[in-house]
């Protein structure tokens, strides 16, 4: 039994019209008009597949297919339909629509499973409109309080709750997912590993831990024309040296990735020596023990550099998350079904966070990756071939059916 690849790609292309950009990407932010249109379309697809459709109080959407034993906890499959601004048409979307294709295929074949199967579309996975990301899955499993999620504002000052109510997708707290036998998420890799290894399937071992830091560099503002170079306390020059040193350090440690993604300069005038610079550091590594030692090394790099440039600095931790290790049982199911289909596979940790991170707190979870051409994602040029998407969906189909046929508390 295999999925209908042509039908799946047709569904993905229908999604790609809703919020389409001129350059072939998608601009479909959470609870925007484009997101509302996509949700309405997705609801029709769920209903056509004869699924019971519900929405919880975070806007997470569910489509339930009953099993022969509806008292058993369900196997849950899905991802998200929101995108980055001017993002791609595959990120998250492949996982939700492949899950729909799994149900369509089971319906076509007249297959009944022991356990119910639930498709889920999580709200605000990207965090592009409402930060932080993963709000829908985090709210559903209790990682974030309802008050905190509802009070989150976008850059225009709109509260999450207001946008949710206006969208028409504020459901009931009683409809939150509270129990699951397993959770599977198919996703594009968003990196180069599978393409470099020439493998079609990634069996994800877990999601690497991360930490975010904010660094403030304090120098002195001076006149750009009258202050000699030797007498300056230039915060931007010091910050630039810090960023360069951090890049060298990141390259020296296997599997460590350091990213300076934002930088603000004050007073930001062409004829004033910068007095203040604030920048962020995103630090990731799959080994928690190794990662916990990195902040001390970063602090030393910043300290040594600040002395060299006669400036001061502070470093604060804004966010930390431990590495998530997916259970071997789920990894084995995915690996075995991939082998049964004759597809090449690679086992590795995800460098990006996904809804499976939060779902792993309430149930055995796992992820299937399919290749991203040139490793591109969060970009209009994001691309995964139809052949690889079909392979990923076939692994999802077989693994879902296998888990959904497990009896009792297996």
N, C-alpha and C positions, 0 to 999 in steps of 0.2 A: 504494500500500500504506500503510495506516494502522493504528495500534494499536487495540485494543478498549478504548475508554474506560470502559465499564461494568465490565468485568472488572478493570481497573486500580483503579478506585475501590472495588470490592468487596474487593480485596486490601488496599488501604490501610485500609479500615474494619475488616478482620479484625485487622490490626496494631494498630489503635487500641483494641482491647479488652484487649490484653496490657499491663498496667501502667496502665490507665485511671484517671484521677482523677475526682472528683465533678464538677468543672467542665469536663469535656470535653477535658482535656489528657492528657499521658502523664508518668508517673514511672517511667522504665526506665533505671536507671543501669547502667553497664558491669559485666558479670559478676555482676549481681544475679540473683535468682530469676526476675524478670520478663525480664531479658535472656536467660537460659537458655531460658525458654519461647519467646521470640521466635526465638532461634537454632534451636531444634528445629523450629518451624513453618517457618522459612525453608528449612531443610535438606530438609524434605518437599517444599516447592515446587520446589526445585532438582532433586531427584530425579525428581519427576513430569514436569519439563521435559526429562528425559533428559540432565542435565548431570553431568559428573564432579565430585564434591564433594571438596574438600580443605580442610584447616585448617593454618595455619602455627603457629610457636612463639609468636606473639603473639596467637593467637586470631583472626586475620583469616581470613575464610571466602571460598572461591572456588568458582565454578561454571563449568566449562569446556565450551563447545560447539565441537567440532572443526570445522575448515575443510577444504576439499578439499585443501589443502596444509598439513598439520599441522606441517610443519617451520618455517613462517613464524611470526614473533613475533605474538602476539595483539593484538587491540584490546580494551582493558579498560574496563569501564563499571561505575559503582557509586558508593557513598557510605557511609553509616553508619546503623545501626539503634538505637544508644543515644540517650538523650535527656537533657536537663537535668532537674533536680528540678522537678516540676510545670511541665514544658515543653509544647511543642506536639506535634501528631501528624503534622507534615509535614516538619520540619527533618531533612534527611538521609534520612529514610524514603522520601520521594518519589523520590529518586535511586536507591536500591536497588531499590525495587519497580517503578519505571518501567523499569529495566534488565531485570528479570525479564520484564516485559511485552514488551519488545523481543524477547527470546528466544522467548516464547510466540507472538508474531506471526510471526516467521520460521518457526517450526515449523508453525504453521497454514497458512502459504502455501507450505510445502515449499521454502523458499529456502535454498540452500547458499551460503556465502561462501568466498572464497579463503582467508582467514585464520581462525584460531580466534577466538572471542569469549569473554572471561572476565568474569563478574560478580564483584564483590567487595563484601563488607561489612567495613569497617574497624572494628577494636576501639578503643574509648575516643577517638573523635573529639572528643567534647564536653569531656573533661577534668573533668567534674563530680564524678566519684568519685576518679579518679587524675589529679593534675595533674603535668605540663602536658597540654594537649589534643594531639590528633593522635599519640598514642603508637603506635597500631597501624601507621599508614602510615609514621611516622618510623622505627620499628623495622625495618619490612620493607625500607626502602631504605637503611638504615645511618646515618640521621641521629642516632638514639639507639642506644646500645649495649644489648645484651641484659641486661647486668648492671644498668645504670641503670634500664631499664624494669621489670625484675623486682623491683628493690629499692624502687620507688615505693610509698608507702603512702597509704591513704585516711585520713580523719580519725579513724577508729577504730583505726588502727594495723595494718590488714590489708595485707600485701604483695600487689602485683599478681600475683606468681607463685602465691601461695597461692590467691587468688581464681580465677586461671586454671585451676589444677589442680582445684580444687573444682568448677568449672563443668563440667568434662569437655571443655573446648574448648582444651586445650593440644595443638597439633599438632606437626609436625616442621619443623625449620629448613630442610630440603631442599624443603619445599613453599612457601617464600616466593616471591613474585613477583619475579623478577630481570630479566625482559626483557618489553618491550611495544612494540608498534608505535605506539600512541597510547593516551591515557587521556581519557575524557570523563566529566564529572560533572554531572548535572542536580540543581539545588538550588533551593529557594525563595530569593528575594532577601534576605529579612530586613531590608529597608529600603524606603523610599518611592518610589524613582526610577521604576520601571516604572508604578506606579499613577499617579503625578503626570504622567508622559509619555503615559499611556494606551496603553502598548505591552504586548504579551503575552509577548515574549521578550527577555531580556537576553543579549547575546553578551559574555561577560566577557573583558576585555582583559588582566587579570592580577589579582594580589592585592597590595594596597598594603602597604608596609613599616610596621613599628611598632617601638616601644620602650616598655619599662616601667621606671619609676623609682620608687624609694622615698625619701620625704622624712621626715626626723625633725626636729621643731621642739622646741628645748630652752628652757624658761622657768624659772620658780621657783614652787613650791607655796607658797601662803599661805592664811591663814584668810579665808574668804569674808566674814565679818562685820567684821573689824578692819583689813583692808588696803584703803586708799583706792584708788579706780579709777586715779588718776593715778600711783600707785606700783607698779602691778602689772607683772609680766612673764608675762602670760597666754598660754600656748602655744596654747590653742584659739582665742582671738581672733585671734592672729597667723596661725594656720593658716587660719582662715575668710577672712581678708583675702587670703591667698595664693591660695586656691581661687577667690575672686571675680575676682582679677586674672588668673588663668590662663584663666578663662572668657572674659573680655574679649579677651585675646590670641588665643585660639582662634578667636573670631568675626572677628578682623581679618585672618586669613590664609586665602585661598581654598583649599578642600579639606583644610585642617588640622582634625583633630578631637582634642580633649584631654578626657580623662575622669578625674575623681577618683572611684574606685569603692569604696575602702575607707578608713576613718579610725578609728584607735584612740586613745582619750584615757586619760591616766594622771594622777592616781590614780583618776579616774572616780568622784568622790564629790560629792554635791550642795553640800557646804559647804567645798570646797577649791578654790582657784584651780588650774587644770590646769598641771602642770609640764612634761608631755611629750605630744606628739601625733605619731603616725606616720600618713602617708597615702601612697597610691599614685597615680601618674599613668600613664595609658595614652595614648600619643601615636601618631597615624597620619597618613600622607600618602603619596600614590602616587609622588611625585618624591623619589628618594633624595638628590639634591643639596640640595633644599629641606629635607628632613627632618633632614639632618645638621647644619643650622644652628640648628634649633629648640632643642636642649638648652641651648645657650649663652644663648638668649633666656629660657628658663625659669629658668635659674640666676640671671640678672640680676633677674628679677621676684621670685624668692624672696629674693635678697640685699637688694634695696631694701626689701621688705616687712619683713624681719627687723630691719633697722635702725630702721624706723619704730616698731616695737613692742618694741624693746630685747630681742630674743631671739636665740638662735643657731639654726643649722640645718645639716643635712648632706643631700646628695642623692646617691644611688647608682643606677647603672644595673643593673637585674636581668636584662633580656632585650632583645635586638635582632634584627630580621629585615629583610633587604632586600626591596624590592619585587620581586615575581615578574611577569615579562612573558610572557604566553602567546604562542606563535609565531603569526605572521600566517597561516600555512598553515591552522592549526586554526580560527582566527577566521574565515577566509574560507569554510571548509567549513560552519561553523555558520551564518554569515550567508547564504550562498547557498541552503542548504537551508531556512532560514527564509523567504527570499524566494520560493522555489519553492512553498511552502505558502501563501503570501499572508498571512503573519502580520506584524504590525508589530514592529519590533525597535529596541533601543537598545544602543549599545556603551559600556561603562564598566568601571571597576575595582571589584573587590569590596573592601568595607571590612572584611569578616570573613575569617578564615583558614579554609581548607578542606583536605581531604586532597589535592586537586589541587596544592596548594602543594608537598607533598613529592614527589608523583608527577612533577612537572615536572623534578625532578632526574635522572630516569632515562628519560624519554620525552617526546615532544611531548604537551602536555596542554591541555585547554580545559574551559570550563564554560558551561552553559546556565542562566540564571536564569528563574524564573517569578514573577509578582507576589505580594507579601505584602500582604494587605489592611491598610490603615493602617500599613504598615511593621512590624507586630508580629511578633516571634519570641522564642524562649526564654520563652514565656508560654503559658498555657492558652488564651488567645484567639487564638493564631496561626491564620491561615486563608488558604488559597489555593483558588480556585474549581476545581471539577472541569473546567470548560472550559479554564482556563489550564494545569492539570496535563496534560490530554490534548494540548494544543498542544506543551508542552515535551517530552512523550514522543514525539510524532511527529517533532519535530526530532531528538531523540536516535536514533530508529529510522533515519531517513534518513542521518544523519551516520555512525552506526555501520556501516551496510551499505556506505556509500561507502568508508569507510576500510578496512573488512574485505575489500573487493574489490580493494584496491591490490596489485599484484604485487611480487615481489622486495623490494628495499629502498626502494621508493618512499615 
